[in-house]
Amino acid sequence: MSNLDHIGPLPSEVIGVMAGPCSAESREQTLETALRLAQTGVRTFRAGLWKPRTHPGGFEGVGAEGLPWLSEVRERTGMRVATEVATPEHVAQCVQAGVDILWIGARTTANPFAVQAIADALTAVEHKPIVLVKNPVSPDLELWIGALQRLADAGVTRLGAVLRGFSAYGEQVYRNRPHWSIAFELKRRFPGLSVVCDPSHIAGRRGLVEDVARKAVTLRFDGLMIEVHTDPDKALSDSAQQLTPDQIAALLSDIATTEKSDSPANDTTLEDLREQIDRLDESLVEILARRMELAERIGTYKHERGISVVQPSRYQDMMRLRVDLGEQRGLSPDFMRRIFTGIHEESVRRQLDTDK
């Protein structure tokens, strides 16, 4: 029997919607964001104090200086407060300040030594905070489970997981691929474990946050963790993915009416197939972009040598070859003609632009 089998679900009022800035940048920014979020009905305020960055020299958080700001948020709004921890020192400082919820970030989850050090620091804490564990950077379910188990072994009984997506190389729709099926498998193996979705880190762009949040609601995730800033464009970290308080108010009002029956819960087959389509579409867009770059180079070459942009015989040969190739793969001639007519027209347009 796994030590996670006895973990029960966290109360919905604790993890329903957790919102706040990527980073607590100042007392004024932290309080203003919290006060506006409290008006939307958000019950848990999240804000990063220690911010591990990919490259040195960036804003790495205010650290323990921000703990009194979180305490003031709790006192003035009644909201629970949450922040990320990465070391035993962070844990000790947060426990002393009375932080309600700690979360472990993706980079830390990927390091069993770091997770064990945090678990050891929590072992001696009598009144343990709620702890949420984000998925590791790589799509490794066992590594995720191992981090959760280390905390359960330390006596953390109020424990949950957060899907924030997984890193992938190259251009893609989302900043981090969700790999929904990994979260579903975690839930299948440990049905009592609460699993929250972090649409902000999956999307990477505020225009996509709502779509991811809607999907998470449809797929019956236990809660949402969303980044909100009073002035996202001036945020010191992750400015592109943070919503304004007005935007999250509209989002929460909208998703409250989302029909959860639109898709079967935990439909891993459907989501896996959709993810495969998304990846193929990303590849198609990348290939089309490269093709148009070549078309522009051809346009420059033709212009410099006085060659006509449109050459009917070349077009006819190209179309015949593409249609034949498509038929060999089970694609209809009409479909192939429509696709490559559009591609050719865009290529000609780009070549003509090089003449100007």
N, C-alpha and C positions, 0 to 999 in steps of 0.2 A: 504493500500500500504506500503510495507516494505521500510525502509530507505536505503536498498541496491538496490532497483529497479532502482535508478537514477545513480548508479555507472556504468561508462562506461569502456570498455576495455583499458588496459594500452598499450602504443605503443610497437610494436614488437621489435623495436630496443632497448628498455629499458629492457625487460624481456626475450628476445630471449634465450640468454645463459649467466648466471651469474656464474662466476667461481673464485676460489681463495682458499686459505688455510682454513682449519677448524679454525685455530687460527693464528693471526698475532703474531709471536714469537719474531721478531726483525725487525729493520728497514731494514737490509740487506736482510733477507729472504722475507719480504713483497715486497720490490721493485724488487728483482730478479724474484719472481713469477709473479708479475704484468707485468714487461717488456716482459717476455717470453709469457705470455698470450696475450698481445697486438699484438704480431706477429701472433697469430692464428685467429685474428679477433674478439675475445671476447670484448664486449663493456661495460660490467659491472663487476667490481671486487668486490668479496665478501670476507670478513675476519672477524672472530670473535674476539672481544676485551674483552668482559666479557663472561666467559665460566662457566656456572653452571655445576658442576660435581656431579655424583651420590654419590661419597664418598669424604669426606674431605681429604685434603693432596695432591690432584692432582693439575695439572696446571690449574689455573682458569682464565687465560688470563692476558694480560698486562694492561687492563683497559684503562683509558683515555690517558695514555702514548702513545698509538698507534694511536691516532687521527691525529697527525701531519704526521704520515707515510701515512695514507689514503689520506690526502690532497696532499702530495707529489706525490702519485700515480696518482691522478687526474690531477695534473699539468704537469707531465712528459709524461703521456700516453693518456690523453684525455678521459679515461674511467670514467664512473660513479662509485661511491664507495658505498658499502652497508655493514652494520653490524647489529648485533642483539642487541636489548635493552630489559631490564627486569624491569627497574625502572624509575620513573620520572627524577631522576638525570642523568641516561644514556641519556634520551631523550634530556634534556637541553644541555648536553655536546656535543651531536652529532649535534644538530641544530646549536649551536654556531660555530662548526667546519665546517658546510656546508655539512654534509654527505647527499648524494642524496636519499638513500633508507634505511629504517629501517625495520628489520623484527622482529617479535615476535615469540619466540621459543615455542616448544610443551609444555614444563612444565609451561610456563607463560600463554599460551592460556587456560590451564586447570584451571587457577585461576581467576575467574571473578573480584575479588578485585584488583589483579595486573593489569589486562587489563584495568579496569576502571581508575586506577591511571595513567597509560600511556595515556589513552584517555584524561583525565583531563589536563595532562601536554601539550598535543598537541593542546588543545582548544584555548589557547592564542597565539599560534604560527601563525604569519601572513602568511608566505610562508611555508606551510607544506610540508614535504618530502613525497615521496611515502612510503606507509607502506604495508608490506606483512605479512600475518598471517599464521603461520604453524598450521597444524591440532593438536588438543590436543593429549596427549599420548594415551588416550582410544578412541575407535571408537565411538565417540559421535558427530553426525552431529550438533545437536542443540547447543552444547557447542561451536563448531567452528563458527556457524552462529552468536551466541550471541556475541562472541569476535569481529567479523566483524561489527556487528551492533553498538557496543559501540564506535568503531572508526568512523563509519559513522556519528553517533550522535555528535561526537566531531568536525565534519566539515572536516574530511579527505575524500576527493573525489577521490584521486589517491590511490586506494586500491586494493589489490589482495590477493589471497590465495595460500598456498604452501602445496602440499601433500608430507609429508616426511615419511609416514607409521605410523603404530600403534603398540604399544608394545603388546607382547603376551608371555605367560609363556611357557617354555620348548624349546626343540630343534626345529629349523625350517630352511627352506632354506635361508630366508632373515633375516636380523637383525630386521626389522620392517615390518609387513605385510602391503601391500599396500592398501587392501580393495578398489580397484578402484571404485567400485560402489558408495562409499560414496562421492568421488570427483565428480562422474557423477551426483549424485543427487544434490549436491551443485550447479553445473553448470546448471542443468535443472531448478532449482528454481530461479537462478539469472543468466540468460544467458549472461548479459553484464560483469559479473565479470571475470577477468582473473585468471586462475588457472595454477600454475606452478608445475612441478614435481621435487622432490629432490631425484634423483637416488642414491646418496651416502648414505643417511641415510636409505633408504629402503634396499639397498643391504647389506651394512655393510662390504663388501669385494670388493676390487677393481676389482677382476675377474668377478663380477656379475654386476658392474655398467653399462657396455655397454648394457647388455641384458635389464636392466630396462629402460635405456635411449631410446633404440630402441622402446620398448613397449609404452613409453610415447609419442614418436613422432607419432607412428602409431595410438594412441588413441587421437590424436589432442590436446594434452596439449599445453598451450600457451607459455611455456618456460621451461627451465631446470636450476636447480641450482646444480652445481657440485663442489665437493671439490678437489682442486689441490695443490700439495706441491712439491717443487723442490727436496726434498729427503723424500718421505713419510715414509720410515721405521724409520726415526729419528724424525718424527713429535711428538710434545708434547701432542697432543690429536688426537684421531680417526685416528691413523696411518694406520690401516688396510683398510680403505675405500677411501683413497685419491689417485688420479691419479697423474702421473707426467705431466709436460707440454707437452712432446712428446706424451704421451698416449691420452691426451684430443685432441690434434691436429689431431691425427689419427681417434679418435672417431667422432669428428665433421665433418671431411671429409667424413667419412663412412656414418653417419646418414643423411648427406645432400642428399645422393642418395637413401635413404630409400623410398620405394613406400608407400605412405600413404593410398593407396587403398587396401593394403593387408588384412585389417580387417575393418569391418564397424565401423564408429566412434561411441563412446559411447555405445558399445554393452555390456550393463551391464549383460545380461543373460549369454553370453558366458564367460565373465571374472569372474562372480560369480562361474560358474561351474568349470572353470579352477582353481580358488582359492580353491574350495572344493577338487579337485583332488590333488593339491599341499599339502594340509593339510593331506590328507589320505596317500600320499606317504611319507611324513615326519614321520607319525605314523608307516608305514610299516618298514621304515629304522630303527627306534628306536626299534621296536619289534624284527627285525632280529638281531640287535646288541645284544640285551638281550638274544636271543636264542643262539647265538654263545658263549656268556659268559657261559651259562649253559652247552653247549657242551664241553667247555674247562674244566669246573669243573668235568664233567662226565669222560672226558679223564684222568684227574688226579686220580680220584677215581679208574678207571679201572686199570691204571698203577700200583698203589700202591697195588692192590689186584691180579694182574696177570690175569685180565679178558681181553679177546680178544676185540679189538676195534670194529671190524665188527661182527655183529650178524645177520645173514640172516633172521631168523624167526622174530626177532623184526622189521627188516626193512620191511618185507612183511606185517606184521600186521599194522605197521604205515601207509604204503602206502595205504592199503585197507581202513582204517578208514578215511584217508584224502580225498581219492577219493569219498567215500560215502558221507562225509560231504559236499564236493564241489557240488556233484550232487543235494543234497537237496537244495542248494542255486542257482541252475541254472548254475553251472560251469561245463564245459565239462571234462570228465575223462582224455582226452589227455592233456589238459591244466594243470590240477592238477598234473598229473604225471611228466610233464616237470618242473613245479615249484618246487615240493618237491624232485625230483631227484637232482636238483641243490642245494637245501638247505641241503640235506643229504650228498652230496659229500663235501660241504664246512665244514659241521659238522665233518665228518670223518677226513678231512685234519687237522682240528684244534685239534682233539683228538690225532691224530698221532704226532703232534708237541709237545704235552705234554710228549710224551715218550722220547724225545731227551734230 
